[in-house]
Amino acid sequence: EFLPDESPVEEDDDVPENGQQEEEEIEDECLHKYQEIFEDTFEEMRLTNDVVEEVRQAFNQFIALQSSRDAAGEAIYSSVFEAAPSMQNLFKTPRSVMALRFMNGIVTILTLAHDPAGLKAEVQSVGFRHLDREVTPSRGAVFRDAIADLLDMELPNGLSSKARLGFQAIMNYVAGGYIYIRKNYSTRVKVIQRSWRIANNKATDEDDMEDEAADKVADDPSDTFKKTKSFDNSSGSREEVGRSQSKRESTMRTTASELK
C-alpha cells in the first residue's frame, strides 16, 4: 500500500494576485479596444468596475439635473438629431416616445455594463428587434459623440476622462453589436420569414379549395344524387349478370347428367 503524502503543501500566494492582474489587463485592453466600433466580431466586453461606476455616476448626475426623466430623454433626442438631422428618417415613432426609449435604453445598457454576458444578451435582443434599421459605424459615432458632448456640457465639472472613455467603449460596443447582427442574421431572418409566408399562403389556398368544393356540393345536391343513382344502377347490373351466369351453369350441369 502507498501512504498518502502528508508533507505540507506550500501555498502560492501569487496565484490569486496573478489571476487578478490578468483580469485587470484584459479589462484595460477592452477599454482601449472599444474606443473604435468593431462590426466584424461580437464578443463579451469586460470593463473594470471603477470605469463602469464612473460612467453610471455621470449619467445619474445628468438625470438628476433635469426636471424629469422625460426631459432628460428630450435633451438626448435633441442632441442626437441636431448633430445628424438626416437620422430622423430612421425613426417613425413620435418624438416623445422615441426620446423615452433612448433614455430607457441607455439606462438598461449602463445597468448591465458590469455583466458581460447580460450586456451581450441585451444588445442581441435589441439588435434583432431593429434589423430594419441601417446602423453604420458613422451613425453610431454620431450618436455616441452627441450624448457624450451633452453630458460634458450639462455636468458642472464636465465629463471626466475615465467616464468619457468608458461611455465611448460601451456605446461603441453596442453599435458594433447592432451592425454585426444585421450583417450576419438579417438575410437569414428574411429567408425564414419568406418561407413562413409561402407556407401560410399555401395552407390558405388549400383551405379555400376545400371550401369551394364543399360549397359546390351544398349548392347542387343533384350531382350527389346522380352519382348515387349511377352507383345503384351499376350494382343492379352486376347482380343481373351474376344471376344469368348462375342459370347457365345450372343448365349445363342438368344437360351433363342427362348425357350420362
N, C-alpha and C positions, 0 to 999 in steps of 0.2 A: 504494500500500500504506500501511496505517496501522501505525505503530510502536507497540508496547505502551508504556503509560505506566510509566516506570521511576522515577517520583518516589516517594520513601519514603512509606509509609503510616503515619500516626500511629496507634499502638495506644491504644485506650481502656481504661485500667486500671480504669475504674469499672464496666465491663460485668460482669465476674465478681462484683464486690462487690455490684452491684445485684441480680444474679440470686440470689446467696446470701441477700441481705437479704429479697428477695421470698419465697424458700422458707421462711425462718425466720418471716416474718409469717404465711404460710399454716399452718405447723405450730403457731404460737401460737394462731391462730384455731381450729384443730381442737381444741386442748386445752381452750379455753374453750367452744367449741360443744358438745362432747360431755360437758359437765357435766350434760346432760339426755339423756334417751332419745328418739331420733328413730325413729319407726316408719313414716313415710311415704316416706322416702328411704333408700337404702343405697349409699353411695359409699365410696371408699377413704379411710381415715383416716391422716393423716400427723402423727406426733409427733416432737418433737426427740429426738435421740439421748440427751441428758443426762436427759430425763424418763423415757424407756424404761429407761435404765440404773439410774436411781434406784429405779424400781418393781421391777426384777429383783433388785437387791441386797437390797431389803427383804424380798422373798418368799423368796429363798435363805437369808437370815438366819433367817427364821421356820422354814424346814425344818430348818436346822442345829440349832435349839434344841429340836426334837422328838426323840424317841428313834428314830424311823424315819419313812419316807415314809408308811407306813400310819397311824402315829399322827398325822401332820400332816393326812392326809385325814380321819381320825376327828374331829379338832378342827374342821375346816372344816364337816364334815357336822353336827356338834352345834350349832355356832354358827348355821348357817342354819336348822335346823328348831326350834331353841329360839326363834328370832326369829319364825318363822312355822310353827307345828306343822301347820297345815292343808295346807301344801305337800307333806307326806309322802305324801298321797294321789296325787300326780302320779307317784310313782316306786314301781314294783312290785319293783324289783331289791333283793336283800338288802343290808343296811346296809354291810357290809364292802366289797362290790363297788362300791356306789354311791359310797362315800367315796373309794375309789381312783380312780374315774372323775372325780370332782370334781377331785381332785388333779392327775391327768394332763392333764385338760382345761385347767386354769388354766396349767400349765407350758407346754403347747403354745401357748396364746394369747400368753403373755408372750414366748416364744421368737420368735414371728412378729411381735411388735408393731412391730419396726423395718422390716418389709417390708409395705407397704400392700396390694400385690396378693396376697401369700401369706396375709396375715391375712384378707382378704375371702374368699378361696377356702376357707379353713378354716372360717370362720363359715357360709358357704353349705353346705359339706359336712355340718356338724353340724346345721344348721337343717333340711335336707332329711331327715335321719335321725330328726328329732324333730318331724315335722309333727303328730303326735297330742298333743303337749304344748302346753297352752294357756298360753303365755308372755304375760304382760301387763306394762305399764310398772311397775305397783305391785309385782309379784312380782320383776321384775328389780331394782328398787330395794332390796327387802328382801335379796335375795341379795348384791348389791353391798355394802350397808352392813354386813351381818353379817360378811363376810370382812374388810372394811376395819377394822372395830372390833376384830376378833380380832387382826389384825396390830398394830394400835396398842397393844393390851393386852399382847401377848406380847413385842414387841421392847423391849429395855432402854431405848432412848431414844424409844420410840414411833414412829409413822409420820410422816415429815417431810411438810410441806405439799406439796412438789413431788411426792413419791411418792403421796400421797393423791389429788391432782388427776389424776396420770397413771393411777393404778389405777381411779379413778372413770370417767375418759374411756374406758379400754379396756373395762371391764365394761358401760358404757352402750352403747358401740358394738356389742358382742356381743349384748346383749339386744335392741337395736333391730333388728339384722340378723335375729335369730330371728323377731321379730314381723312384720317386713316380708315375709320368705319365707313364713310361714304365711298371712298375709293375701292375698298375691298368687299363690301357687302351690298352696296346699292344695286348692282346688276343682279346678284343672286336673289335678292328680295323681290325685284321686279319680275324675274322669271317665275318665282313661286306664285306671286300674285296673278300673273297672266295665266298660268296653268290652272290656278284655282277658279278664275273667271271662266275659262274654257270648260272645265269640268261642270261648273254650275249651270252654264248655258246649255250644255249637252243634256244634263239631267232635266232641265226645264223643258227642252224640246221634246224629250221622250214623254214627259208627263202630258204635254199638250197633245201629242199624237194619241195617247191613250184616251184622253178626254174627248178628242174629236171622234174616235171610234165609238166610244160609249154614247156620244150624242147622236150619232147616225143610227145606232140600234134603237135608241129611245124614240127618235123622230119617225122611223119607218119600220114598225114591228112586222110588216108584211114580209120583209126579207127573211126574218127569222122563221115565220110561219111557212114560207115556201121551202126553205131548207129542211124544215122538219117534215113537211109533207113529202118532199122528194126522198128523204131517207126512209120514210114509212113505205112508200111505193117500191123502192128498191128492195126493202126487206120482204115485202109481199111477193115480189117476183122471184126472189131466191127460194121462198117456201114452195111456190108452184112448181119450179124446176125440180126441186127435191121430191115432191110427190109424184111427178111424172116419171122420174128416174126409178123410184121405188116400184111403181106399177109395171114398168118394163121388165125389171129384174124378176118380179113375181111371175109374169107371163112366161119368161124364158125358163124358169125353174119348172113350171107346170108342163110345158112342152117337152122338156128333157125327161121328165118322169113318164110321160105317155110313150115316148120312143122306147124306153126301156121295156 
